[in-house]
Amino acid sequence: MNANWLDEIKWTEDGLVPVIAQEADSGDVVMFAWMSRESLALTAEKGEAVYFSRSRGKLWHKGEESGHVQKVKSIRVDCDKDVVLLSIEQVGGIACHTGRHSCFYHELQGDEWVAVEPVLKDPKQIYK
Amino acid sequence: MNANWLDEIKWTEDGLVPVIAQEADSGDVVMFAWMSRESLALTAEKGEAVYFSRSRGKLWHKGEESGHVQKVKSIRVDCDKDVVLLSIEQVGGIACHTGRHSCFYHELQGDEWVAVEPVLKDPKQIYK
């Protein structure tokens, strides 16, 4: 594959790009993570989201442990070509390691963050 | 206002947090930017998105020039409390400085980024 499209991305000094994962059907923003050049290339090739884990310093094929892979419907980039937006199908309906549908489950109510989404599956059952 | 909720955010070394702006009605992700502690506090207080411009090094009340302000419907944070998701009403229907509805208007088709959203208003007419 011609990789010019990867060259067009404005990578950070660390060689990463921020990525927003949005569920195609619901429109819900379910996750935010980072990708390296290699992980974005793999994401396009496999049709499944492969992030770069900054904490572990390595490629992270989302769902590799949990089975909750993200099937990629489309890949977009913003006007400055420094942020990626994935439209995905979230297998298992759970994107968050807490067992919730979305990672964005805390809502500001008054001056407090309140968890407004239920745990759909006990993380102990997800990560065995 | 009690500012404990701001203390709970995991700010970057530069004192910023990445922010995703999603249009409430359409579900479209229209923008990605950064906020400082001060700008997030102002966003909550005013009910309008106030970002921190990294390139200009100062507060950026979105729409201050264009009139395309973002009215904030809700503020969420993710499981790690290091990414913010705003649900907004995009005044004027244009979030992007190119005059498009959303900044995420390039879609990967084959090995090329293709602009798939129309320019709704000439930027010369937006920024006079």
Contacts between the chains, C-beta under 8 A, distances in Angstrom:
chain1	res1	chain2	res2	distance
A	1	B	111	5.5
A	2	B	111	4.3
A	3	B	111	7.5
A	4	B	111	6.7
A	4	B	112	7.8
A	5	B	108	6.2
A	5	B	111	5.2
A	5	B	112	6.1
A	5	B	113	5.7
A	8	B	113	6.2
A	18	B	18	6.1
A	18	B	32	6.9
A	20	B	20	5.6
A	20	B	29	6.0
A	20	B	32	6.8
A	22	B	29	5.9
A	26	B	27	7.8
A	27	B	26	7.8
A	27	B	27	2.9
A	27	B	28	7.7
A	28	B	27	7.7
A	29	B	20	5.9
A	29	B	22	5.8
A	29	B	29	6.5
A	29	B	85	5.6
A	31	B	78	7.8
A	32	B	18	6.9
A	32	B	20	6.8
A	32	B	78	6.2
A	32	B	83	4.3
A	44	B	108	6.6
A	74	B	107	5.8
A	74	B	108	7.3
A	75	B	107	7.1
A	75	B	108	4.2
A	76	B	104	4.4
A	76	B	105	7.4
A	76	B	106	6.0
A	76	B	107	5.2
A	76	B	108	7.3
A	77	B	104	7.0
A	77	B	106	4.7
A	77	B	108	7.5
A	77	B	113	6.1
A	78	B	31	7.7
A	78	B	32	6.2
A	78	B	103	4.1
A	78	B	104	5.1
A	78	B	105	7.8
A	78	B	106	7.4
A	79	B	96	5.5
A	79	B	97	6.8
A	79	B	98	5.4
A	79	B	100	7.7
A	79	B	103	4.7
A	79	B	105	7.0
A	79	B	106	7.9
A	80	B	103	7.7
A	81	B	106	7.1
A	81	B	113	7.4
A	83	B	32	4.4
A	83	B	103	7.7
A	83	B	104	7.7
A	85	B	29	5.6
A	85	B	104	4.5
A	96	B	79	5.5
A	97	B	79	6.8
A	98	B	79	5.5
A	100	B	79	7.7
A	103	B	78	4.1
A	103	B	79	4.7
A	103	B	80	7.7
A	103	B	83	7.7
A	104	B	76	4.4
A	104	B	77	7.0
A	104	B	78	5.1
A	104	B	83	7.7
A	104	B	85	4.5
A	105	B	76	7.4
A	105	B	78	7.9
A	105	B	79	7.0
A	106	B	76	6.0
A	106	B	77	4.7
A	106	B	78	7.4
A	106	B	79	7.8
A	106	B	81	7.1
A	107	B	74	5.8
A	107	B	75	7.1
A	107	B	76	5.1
A	108	B	5	6.2
A	108	B	44	6.6
A	108	B	74	7.3
A	108	B	75	4.2
A	108	B	76	7.3
A	108	B	77	7.5
A	111	B	1	5.5
A	111	B	2	4.3
A	111	B	3	7.5
A	111	B	4	6.7
A	111	B	5	5.3
A	112	B	4	7.8
A	112	B	5	6.1
A	113	B	5	5.7
A	113	B	8	6.2
A	113	B	77	6.1
A	113	B	81	7.4
